[in-house]
Amino acid sequence: MTEKVVIIGSGPAGWTAAIYAARAELDPLLFEGDASQENWDIGRPPLGQLAITTEVENFPGFPAGDLNAYLDNAIDEKKRKYMAPHSGHGVSGPELMELMRQQAVNFKTRVRTEDITSVDFSSRPFQLTTAGGEVVETLSVIVATGARANYLGLESENRFKNRGVSACAVCDGALPRFRDKPLVVVGGGDSAMEEADYLAKFASKVYIVHRRDELRASKIMAERAINNPKIEVKWSTTVDEILGNDEEGVTGVRIRSTKDESQTEVLEASGYFAAIGHTPNTDFLNGQLETSEKGYVCWTVPFRTNTSVEGVFAAGDVADDNYRQAVTAAGSGCMAALDAERWLAAQGHH
């Protein structure tokens, strides 16, 4: 059997693409990824980055309130019983993703909890190989595998993720845990300056920890950060450890001098933001799609999700190194499904 459309990835982009494709009667097959510990450890779990996120305050339609009754009614009972009770503070990442997943399933999206490990886009139908060695043939593909945040690799980073450790200031910066508290940003590029400048709106103070004595950021971005009275740059230092406890989460960050390793300093902070880039999940493509210098899949038609291979479309953070938000990912998932539907129709497949 040759599929009409296969969606690879299960974040907001993947599930939105599935909802639109299913409602268009394309009978989509979605590979949500393996729920292995390895995928969780590298930040690539099923349901995407939001599966490892707590509160989501900026996705439209989910103001603060008690969603428990709705969640009990909307989500399959077998999955719902493993979810934590709703906190009442907006919607959580896992809750939002389970709702998207359920909506796609309600419209008859077929879901497989497996990884696609390689693809062959050299001829049609395209061939996708699963981790188990099965080859799936499809007329079109939507790549929605997202991008994972880069961290320093400290054990303490993993320990306090979602309890003060974050990689998205826009997503988390306004949360009560960070308001009017000192925060730490690690990095020296434009992203780190943007994160620090944004966090300064809410924090009492923002420390930028940078391993060199000059920033890599563009001059205008660097000056904006340095001239902000709430921001202090800790030059020639690295993060040694994130400090905290089980009750409060992050309480501080110990930094170490790169010029004299015997010199350390503890910065009091309730939050730590890694701003050292993201890695798009494109290894399985093996270079068969055109990518940017940073490795993100390129859209080759303005305002469309077309890639360099006709019949292959890309949506979400795998093709976006600028916004990286759930709502923009969902929007591009809609676009990809519509683009795929129209392309299939033009090929005579209805």
C-alpha positions as CSV (number, residue, x, y, z in Angstrom):
1,M,0.0,0.0,0.0
2,T,1.3,3.4,-0.9
3,E,0.3,6.2,1.5
4,K,-0.9,9.6,0.3
5,V,0.9,11.5,3.0
6,V,3.1,10.6,5.9
7,I,3.9,13.0,8.6
8,I,7.1,12.6,10.5
9,G,7.1,14.3,13.9
10,S,4.5,14.9,16.7
11,G,4.8,18.4,18.0
12,P,2.3,21.2,17.3
13,A,3.3,21.2,13.6
14,G,2.9,17.5,13.2
15,W,-0.5,17.2,14.9
16,T,-1.9,20.3,13.2
17,A,-0.8,18.9,9.8
18,A,-2.5,15.6,10.7
19,I,-5.8,17.3,11.7
20,Y,-5.9,19.2,8.4
21,A,-4.8,16.2,6.3
22,A,-7.3,13.9,8.0
23,R,-10.2,16.4,7.5
24,A,-9.2,16.5,3.8
25,E,-9.6,12.7,3.7
26,L,-6.0,12.1,2.9
27,D,-5.9,9.3,5.5
28,P,-2.6,10.5,7.0
29,L,-0.1,8.2,8.8
30,L,1.9,10.0,11.5
31,F,5.1,8.7,13.1
32,E,5.3,10.3,16.5
33,G,8.7,8.8,17.4
34,D,9.9,6.2,19.8
35,A,9.2,6.7,23.5
36,S,12.7,5.5,24.3
37,Q,14.7,6.9,27.2
38,E,17.3,8.0,24.6
39,N,14.8,10.2,22.8
40,W,13.8,11.8,26.1
41,D,17.4,12.3,27.2
42,I,18.3,14.2,24.0
43,G,15.1,16.3,24.1
44,R,13.3,14.6,21.2
45,P,10.4,12.7,22.9
46,P,7.0,11.9,21.3
47,L,4.8,15.0,21.4
48,G,7.9,17.2,20.9
49,Q,9.5,19.9,23.1
50,L,6.2,20.7,24.8
51,A,6.1,17.2,26.3
52,I,9.0,18.4,28.6
53,T,7.5,21.8,29.3
54,T,5.4,22.9,32.2
55,E,3.0,25.8,32.0
56,V,2.1,27.2,28.5
57,E,0.7,30.7,28.9
58,N,1.0,32.0,25.3
59,F,-1.0,29.4,23.3
60,P,-4.4,31.1,22.4
61,G,-7.5,29.6,23.9
62,F,-6.1,28.4,27.2
63,P,-6.4,31.1,29.8
64,A,-5.9,30.2,33.5
65,G,-8.7,28.0,34.8
66,D,-9.6,24.5,35.9
67,L,-9.3,22.2,32.9
68,N,-9.7,18.9,34.7
69,A,-13.2,18.2,33.7
70,Y,-12.5,19.0,30.1
71,L,-9.3,17.0,30.0
72,D,-11.2,14.0,31.6
73,N,-13.8,14.3,28.8
74,A,-11.5,15.1,25.8
75,I,-8.6,12.7,26.2
76,D,-8.7,9.0,26.0
77,E,-9.2,7.5,29.4
78,K,-6.2,5.2,29.1
79,K,-3.9,8.1,28.4
80,R,-5.6,10.5,30.8
81,K,-5.0,8.3,33.9
82,Y,-1.3,8.7,33.5
83,M,-1.4,12.5,33.4
84,A,-0.9,14.7,36.4
85,P,-3.9,16.6,37.6
86,H,-4.3,20.0,36.0
87,S,-2.7,22.8,38.0
88,G,-5.1,25.6,37.0
89,H,-2.4,27.8,35.7
90,G,-3.1,28.0,32.0
91,V,-2.4,24.7,30.2
92,S,0.7,22.5,30.6
93,G,2.8,21.4,27.6
94,P,1.9,17.7,28.0
95,E,-1.8,18.6,28.3
96,L,-1.8,20.7,25.2
97,M,0.0,18.1,23.2
98,E,-2.3,15.3,24.3
99,L,-5.3,17.4,23.3
100,M,-3.8,18.0,19.9
101,R,-3.0,14.3,19.5
102,Q,-6.5,13.3,20.5
103,Q,-8.0,15.7,18.0
104,A,-5.9,14.2,15.2
105,V,-6.9,10.7,16.3
106,N,-10.6,11.7,16.4
107,F,-10.3,12.5,12.7
108,K,-8.8,9.1,12.0
109,T,-5.1,9.9,11.8
110,R,-3.2,6.7,12.1
111,V,-0.4,7.0,14.6
112,R,2.7,4.8,15.0
113,T,5.1,5.3,18.0
114,E,8.2,4.6,16.0
115,D,11.2,6.6,14.6
116,I,11.8,7.0,10.9
117,T,15.6,6.4,10.7
118,S,16.2,7.0,7.0
119,V,14.5,8.3,3.9
120,D,14.9,7.9,0.1
121,F,13.6,11.0,-1.8
122,S,15.4,10.1,-5.0
123,S,12.2,8.8,-6.7
124,R,8.5,8.5,-6.1
125,P,6.8,7.0,-4.3
126,F,9.2,8.0,-1.5
127,Q,10.5,5.4,0.8
128,L,10.8,5.8,4.5
129,T,12.5,3.2,6.7
130,T,11.5,2.7,10.3
131,A,13.8,1.8,13.2
132,G,12.5,-1.8,12.9
133,G,13.5,-2.0,9.2
134,E,10.1,-1.7,7.6
135,V,9.9,0.4,4.4
136,V,6.9,2.6,4.0
137,E,6.0,4.1,0.6
138,T,4.3,7.4,0.3
139,L,3.4,10.0,-2.4
140,S,4.1,12.9,-0.1
141,V,5.9,13.7,3.2
142,I,5.6,16.4,5.8
143,V,8.7,16.7,7.9
144,A,7.8,18.1,11.3
145,T,10.6,16.7,13.6
146,G,11.3,20.0,15.4
147,A,14.6,21.2,16.9
148,R,16.1,20.4,20.3
149,A,17.6,23.0,22.6
150,N,21.4,22.8,23.2
151,Y,22.5,22.6,26.8
152,L,26.0,22.5,28.3
153,G,25.5,18.8,29.3
154,L,25.6,19.3,33.1
155,E,23.8,16.8,35.3
156,S,22.3,19.7,37.2
157,E,20.8,21.1,34.0
158,N,18.8,17.8,33.6
159,R,17.9,17.7,37.3
160,F,16.2,21.2,37.2
161,K,14.7,21.2,33.8
162,N,11.2,22.8,34.1
163,R,12.1,23.7,37.7
164,G,14.1,26.8,36.8
165,V,16.1,25.6,33.9
166,S,14.7,26.6,30.5
167,A,15.9,27.3,26.9
168,C,13.1,29.7,26.0
169,A,12.7,33.1,27.6
170,V,9.6,34.0,25.5
171,C,7.9,30.7,26.6
172,D,8.8,30.9,30.3
173,G,10.1,34.3,31.2
174,A,6.8,35.8,32.5
175,L,6.1,32.8,34.7
176,P,5.7,33.6,38.5
177,R,8.8,31.6,39.3
178,F,11.0,34.1,37.4
179,R,9.2,37.5,38.1
180,D,11.2,40.0,40.1
181,K,13.9,37.4,40.7
182,P,17.6,37.3,39.5
183,L,18.1,35.1,36.5
184,V,21.1,33.8,34.6
185,V,21.5,33.5,30.8
186,V,24.4,31.5,29.3
187,G,25.6,32.4,25.8
188,G,27.2,35.2,23.9
189,G,25.4,35.4,20.6
190,D,22.4,37.4,19.4
191,S,20.0,34.8,20.8
192,A,21.5,35.2,24.3
193,M,21.2,39.0,24.0
194,E,17.6,38.7,22.9
195,E,16.8,36.3,25.8
196,A,18.5,38.5,28.4
197,D,16.8,41.7,27.1
198,Y,13.4,40.0,27.1
199,L,13.9,38.5,30.6
200,A,15.0,42.0,31.9
201,K,11.3,43.0,31.5
202,F,10.4,40.6,34.3
203,A,13.5,39.8,36.3
204,S,15.0,41.9,39.1
205,K,18.4,41.3,37.5
206,V,19.8,39.3,34.6
207,Y,23.4,37.9,34.5
208,I,24.9,36.9,31.1
209,V,27.6,34.3,31.6
210,H,30.0,34.3,28.7
211,R,33.2,32.3,28.3
212,R,35.1,35.0,26.4
213,D,36.0,38.7,27.1
214,E,33.9,39.9,24.2
215,L,30.5,38.9,22.8
216,R,29.8,37.1,19.6
217,A,26.6,39.0,19.2
218,S,26.1,41.7,16.6
219,K,27.2,45.2,17.8
220,I,23.7,46.6,18.1
221,M,22.5,43.6,20.1
222,A,25.5,43.5,22.3
223,E,25.2,47.3,23.1
224,R,21.5,46.9,23.9
225,A,22.3,44.3,26.5
226,I,25.3,45.9,28.0
227,N,23.5,49.3,28.3
228,N,20.5,47.7,30.0
229,P,20.8,48.6,33.7
230,K,19.2,45.3,34.7
231,I,21.8,43.2,32.8
232,E,25.3,42.4,34.0
233,V,27.8,40.4,31.9
234,K,30.0,38.0,33.7
235,W,33.0,38.0,31.3
236,S,35.4,35.0,30.8
237,T,33.3,32.6,32.9
238,T,31.6,29.3,32.5
239,V,28.8,27.6,34.3
240,D,30.1,25.2,36.8
241,E,26.9,23.9,38.3
242,I,23.2,24.9,38.7
243,L,22.3,25.0,42.4
244,G,19.0,24.2,44.0
245,N,16.8,21.8,45.8
246,D,13.8,19.6,45.3
247,E,11.4,22.0,47.0
248,E,12.4,25.3,45.4
249,G,14.1,24.2,42.2
250,V,16.9,26.5,41.0
251,T,18.3,28.8,43.7
252,G,21.6,29.8,42.1
253,V,24.4,29.2,39.6
254,R,28.0,28.6,40.3
255,I,30.3,30.1,37.7
256,R,34.1,29.6,37.2
257,S,36.7,31.8,35.6
258,T,38.1,30.7,32.3
259,K,41.4,32.6,33.2
260,D,41.9,31.2,36.7
261,E,39.9,28.0,37.3
262,S,40.5,28.4,41.1
263,Q,38.1,31.4,41.0
264,T,34.4,30.6,41.4
265,E,31.4,32.7,42.3
266,V,27.8,31.8,43.2
267,L,25.1,33.9,41.6
268,E,21.8,33.9,43.4
269,A,19.1,33.1,40.8
270,S,15.8,31.5,40.5
271,G,16.2,30.7,36.8
272,Y,18.9,29.5,34.3
273,F,18.3,30.0,30.6
274,A,20.5,28.2,28.1
275,A,20.9,30.4,25.0
276,I,23.5,28.4,23.1
277,G,21.4,27.5,20.1
278,H,19.2,24.7,18.9
279,T,19.9,21.6,16.8
280,P,17.2,20.7,14.2
281,N,16.3,17.0,14.1
282,T,17.3,16.3,10.5
283,D,19.9,13.5,10.8
284,F,17.6,10.9,9.4
285,L,17.3,13.0,6.1
286,N,20.9,12.3,5.3
287,G,21.3,15.6,3.4
288,Q,18.5,14.9,0.9
289,L,16.8,18.2,1.6
290,E,18.4,21.7,1.2
291,T,19.2,23.2,4.6
292,S,20.4,26.5,5.9
293,E,23.9,27.1,7.3
294,K,22.4,26.2,10.7
295,G,21.0,23.0,9.4
296,Y,17.3,24.0,9.2
297,V,15.3,22.7,6.3
298,C,14.8,25.5,3.7
299,W,11.5,26.5,2.3
300,T,12.1,27.0,-1.4
301,V,8.9,28.8,-2.3
302,P,8.1,32.1,-0.6
303,F,5.3,31.8,2.0
304,R,4.9,28.0,1.2
305,T,6.3,25.0,3.0
306,N,7.8,23.4,-0.1
307,T,11.3,22.0,0.3
308,S,13.9,21.3,-2.4
309,V,12.3,18.0,-3.2
310,E,8.9,18.2,-4.9
311,G,6.3,16.5,-2.8
312,V,8.2,16.9,0.5
313,F,7.1,19.7,2.8
314,A,8.5,21.0,6.1
315,A,6.7,22.5,9.1
316,G,7.5,23.8,12.6
317,D,10.8,24.3,14.2
318,V,12.7,22.0,11.9
319,A,12.3,24.8,9.3
320,D,12.2,27.8,11.7
321,D,15.2,29.2,13.5
322,N,13.6,32.5,14.2
323,Y,10.3,32.2,16.1
324,R,10.3,28.6,17.5
325,Q,6.9,29.0,19.2
326,A,4.1,26.4,19.5
327,V,1.6,28.7,17.8
328,T,3.8,29.4,14.8
329,A,4.6,25.7,14.5
330,A,1.0,24.8,14.5
331,G,0.3,27.5,11.9
332,S,3.0,26.1,9.6
333,G,1.6,22.6,10.1
334,C,-1.7,23.8,8.7
335,M,0.2,25.3,5.8
336,A,2.1,22.1,5.1
337,A,-1.1,20.0,5.1
338,L,-2.8,22.4,2.7
339,D,0.3,22.5,0.5
340,A,0.5,18.7,0.4
341,E,-3.2,18.4,-0.4
342,R,-3.0,20.8,-3.3
343,W,0.1,19.2,-4.6
344,L,-1.4,15.8,-4.5
345,A,-4.5,17.1,-6.3
346,A,-2.4,18.6,-9.0
347,Q,-0.7,15.2,-9.4
348,G,-4.1,13.6,-9.9
349,H,-4.4,12.1,-6.4
350,H,-7.6,13.0,-4.6
